[in-house]
Amino acid sequence: MSQSTERTEREYTIHVNGTPRTVVASGDDLLVNVLHEQLELTGTKLSCGIGSCGACKVVAQKEPGSPKMAMLACYARMDSIEGLHFTTVEGLEGEGGELHPLQREFLECFSFQCGFSTPGMLMAADVLMDQLSRRPIPLEQLDNRIRQAISGNVCRCTGYVKYAEAIKKTILTNPSLTCEKEFPPESVSSVVTFRVRKQSSNDLEEKPLVGFMDEVEATVRFAEPLRLDTCTAQVGAKTRSVRTGEPVRDFNLGKFFFKSIESVDFTLDSVETLDGRYQLDAVPFGTAIPVNIRGRVCALSARLPVTADAVVTVLEPGSLRITSRAPVALDMRDLGFSVDSFAKEFFLRLGRTVELTFDLSLEKKDSRGLEEWATPRARHAAR
């Protein structure tokens, strides 16, 4: 709860267990308190109050049917969650009070003792089952995946073994959640990767926050075929596509950190080959040519000059790849990112330097005049 003596309240609408609910709260009010005090849903437990134990986990979705996220109700403030769809432990039950398969197995396996951690365990397991329904895993990976799913849930009574056993038994009753062979990794043709140092109140030391944006549109034009010294380029990475491996973190970054910054763009000013004997038009396919790239990174009204080391490779007649060899370091404040307010909002120490790397896959386009190459996404959008 906010420590301020002045409270500004307004109506918020959230969807809880399939029903839209309107509550009156301050923007700093915590979801767990609203659930308890206004919606009389007390199954979600408040324990540590600092996001460490997982007892307060609920399931959040941007809309019905979208991927499920495990959200800490002791951390989520009303200003950050308006419009989301939530399932609490009460919402796991079916019509007529029929228990969810997870609840039945928790009972049959005697998974809990005091029961205080049980609601959070159930919600973490429900998120895991949703993830497996979208992307099954081989059976031999299941035990490790279950451990990962409940690693953020603390229980002082049971030793976790019975919890894991019940979750596994529930998953195995649905053959579609596991598979014989691992799915091939999802291909990402072009990506901009970022790395920031961060330390939360629960971290003993700084940790890297690594993520990427995979909605990248890039266009490179050559005034003379494949002559690097005659090229111009535009690259844009959409911030809505941020991925860090944690859906809730991605949601918070998109809503609070990037805010009105829809994309980070790069405009090329010049390309210089580090060895003038090599040009793309005079080497065999697959030859990586080291280059020095100069240009400007743009976000909102900011335009920062940057220099990047990269390699450019023509993989085949219609395929070009540009990959950074070292990260480009920028002060995020210079780009207009709300570093300090975001860190305060989520109780973080956040480094102000972001390191960017890129890996761009381009295809040759049929065009008149200049020779043009573009990412498949950009090419299709231009049609």
N, C-alpha and C positions, 0 to 999 in steps of 0.2 A: 504494500500500500504506500501511497505517496506520503511523505512526512510533512508536506506543506499544510499550513492551517487553512488555506483558502482552497476550496474545492469548486470546480466548475463541472456541473453535471449536465448530461443530455441523454437523449434516448439512443440506444444502440440496438441493432437487430442482428442476432446470430441464430443459426439453425442448429438445434440441439435434438439429437435422436429423431431426426426426420420432421421436426416441427419448428417453424420460425418463431422465435421468442424475442420480445421487445423488453429491454431492461433499461433502467435509469442508473447511470454510473458516471464516474469520472474517468477520463482517459487513462489515468494511472492505475485504476482499480484492476486487480488481478482476476483472471478467469475463475480460479478456484474459489475465491470469495463470492463471486457472482453466482456460481453454481450452487454453493451452499446456502447463501443468505437470501437470494431472490428466486431461484428456481427450485430450491429444496431438493437438489440432487447431491446427496452427501456421500455417495459411493466413491467419488474421487477424493483421495486422502491428501491432506497437507501434513508433511512430515518435516523435512529439512528446511524448506522455504527458500533454498538457494539453488535449486535445479540440480542437486547432486544425487538424490536417492531414487527418483523415478516413480515414487508412490502416487504422484499427481498426474501421471500421463493420461491423456485423452487422445482420441483419434481425430485428426483434422483433415478436411478435404476442401479444395477450392470450389468444387461443385460435386453433386452426387455422381458416382461412377468414376471420378478422377482418382489418381493414386492416393493412397492413404499415407498420412504423415503422423508420427508420434510427437505430440506437442506437450510440453510441460506447463500445466495449468498454474503453477506457482510462479511462472516466469512470464506468461503471456498476459499483456495488458490490453485493455479494451480498445485502445486506439489502434492496435496492431492487428486485431482479429475480426473486425466488423465484416459481416457478410460471409464469413467462412461457415462450413458445415462441420459440426462436431458430433462424435459418438462418445458417450460416457459409458462406464461399466453397466449402468442401468439399461442402456440401449442395446447391449449385446443380446438380451433375452428376446425370444421370438414372441409371437402372438400367444396369449393365454399363459404367459410366464414360462414358456418352454425354454429350457436352458440352451445356451450356445454350446456347440461341441467342445469348445475349450473349457467352458465352465464344468461340463460333465466330467471331462478327463481330470481336471484339477481336483474334483471331489473324489473320483474313483482312485486316483493315485495318491491321495492324502498329501497333496503338494504343499499345503500351507499349515502354519501353526497359529500364530496370533492373527494372521489374515490382513495385517495392515498394508503389506506390500502387494497383496494379491490383485487389487484392481489395476495397478500399474503394470504388473506382469501380464495380465490378460490383454491389456491394450497393446503392449509391445508385441505380444504373440499374434494379435489380430492384424497388426501392420505387416508382420513377417508373412503371414498367410496370403495377404493381398499381394505382396511383392512376388511371392512364388507363383501365384496364379497368373501373373503377367510374364514371369520369366523363371520357369522351373530350373532346378539344379539337380545334378547327379546325387544319388542317395548317399554316396560316401562323403559328400560335402555338408550333409544336413546337420550333423552334430555341431560342427564349427559355426555354421550359420546361425543356429539357435543360440549358441553362446554369445555370438556377436549381437544378436537381437536383444538379449536381456542384459547385456554388459552394463547398461546404464541404470539398471534397477538393483537397489540394495535391499537385501533381506538379512536380518540379524538372527533369524531362527533356524532356517531349514538347511542351509548349505547348498541350495539351488538345484540339487540333483533331481528331486521329485518334480520341480517346476519344469526342468528341461525334459524329463521323461514324459510328462503329460502333454507338453507342446509337440513333441515328436510323435506320440501316438495319434494325436489329432491330425497332424499333417499326413501321416501314413494312411489314414482312412480315405484320403482323397488322392488317387493315383495321378491326377493331373498336376500336382504340385511338385513332383519329382520327375526326372527323366533319366534315360540311360546314358546319354552323351551330353557333355556341356554345350550349351548354345554358343555359337561363335560370337566373339565380341562385336558389339554394335560398331559399325564403321562410322568414322567421323572424317569426312573428306578434308575439311578445313577447320582450323581451330586457333583461337587466341587464348593462351594460358596466362594466368596471373598468380602471383605469390606475394603474401603479406604476412608479416609477423604479428602474432596476437597472443594475449595472455588473459584468461578469464580469472574470476575470483577463485576458481577451483583448480587452476593450473599452478604447479610449483615453479614452472619456468616457461619462457616463451615457446610457442609452437608455430610452425608455419601453417598458414591457411592457404591452401592451394585449390584452385578451381580453373574452370575454362568457360569460354563462350563459344558455342558451336553454330550459332547463326551468323556466319561470316559471308559477306559479299565483297568480292574483290574483282577488279578489272585492271588489266595491264594492256597498254597499247604501245606498239612499236612503229615508229615512223619509217624505219627500214627493217625488214624481216629479221627478227631475233637479234638485233643489234642493241645490246644493253645500254649503250650510251645514247640511244635515241628513244628510250621508253619513258612513259608516264604511267602513274598508277593511282588508284583510289581503293582503300580498304575500309570496310565498316564492320564492326562487331556489335550485335544487338545485346544490350545488357539484360533483356528479358530472358535470354537463354543461359544465364549463369548457372553453372553446375559445380557443386563442391562435394557431392556424395551424400549430403544431408539435406533432404527436401525442405525441412523447416528453416535451415540456415539459408538456403537459396531464396525462400520466400521472404525472409527478413532482409536479406541483402537487396532484393529487388524493390521492396517497398520503402525501406528506410535509408539504405546506403546510396543506391543509384538515384532514387527519387525521380526527378524530372530529366535525368540523363538517360536518354533512350539508346544511345550508341556511343561507342568510342571509335573515332575515325582517324585514318592516316592518309596523308597526301604526300606522294613521292616528289622530291625535288631533283634528285640525281642518283645515279648508280655508277659506282666506279669498281672495275674489276681489280682485284689485288695483284693479278698477274696479267698484264696487257696482252700477252700472247694468246690468251684464251677468250673466245667469244662463243656465244651459243650457236651461231651459224657456222662454226668451223671446228666443232668437236663431235665425237661420236655420242649417240644417245646414251644417257645414263651417266655422263660426266658431270660431276658436281663442281661448279665454278664459284670460288669464294668471291664475295663482293662486299663493298661498303655502301650502305644505303643511307641517304640523308633525306629528311622530310620533316613533316609536322604532325604531331598527334593533337587531335581536336576533340573537345567535349564541351558542350554548351558554347560559350563564347571564347573559351581558352584555346590558344594555339601555341603548343610548345615545340621548339625545334629538337629533333632527336637524331641520333646516329646509331645505326644497327649493323652488326656483322651478320651476314647470312650466306647461304649457298643457294644457287639457282641451278636447276637440273631439268633438261628436256628428257623425259622418260621414254617417250615415243613420239611419232610425228604430231599427235594431237594432244599431248599431255605434258604439262609444265608444273614443276613444284618449286616453291620458295620456302626455305626453312631457316629460322634464326639459329645462329651458332652460340650466342650468348644473350642473356636477358638485357632488356632495356629498362633502366631504373628511372622512375619519375616520382615526384612529390605529388601525392593525390590531391593535396589542397590546391595546388596550382591548376589542376584540372577541374576544380569546382566540386569535388566530392566532400560530403559532410562527414569527415573523419572524426572530429571531436564529438559532435553530437551523437553520432552512431555509437561510438565507444561508450559514451555516458549512458545512452539508452539501454545498452545491453551489458553494462558493468564490465567493460573490457579495457585492457590496455592495448591499443592498436597502433602498430607502426604506421608512419605516414608515407613510407616509400613502398611503391608497388613495382614488382619486377614483371615485365611482360615478355613473353616469347610467342612466336607464331609459326604455324605450319600450314601453308596454303597450297591447295591443289587446284590447278586451272586447266581448262580445256579450251582448245582453239575454236573461235567462232568464225562463221562465214560473215564477212563484213566488206564493205566497200571502202577503199582508201586505206586507212591505217590497219595494220594487222592487229587483231584484238584477241585477247585471252581472258577468260572469266571463270569464276567458280560456277559449278552447275546451278547453284541456287540463284546467283545473279543472272545467269544466262536465261534461265526459265522465266524469271521475273520480268525480263526485258521483252519477252515475246508478247 
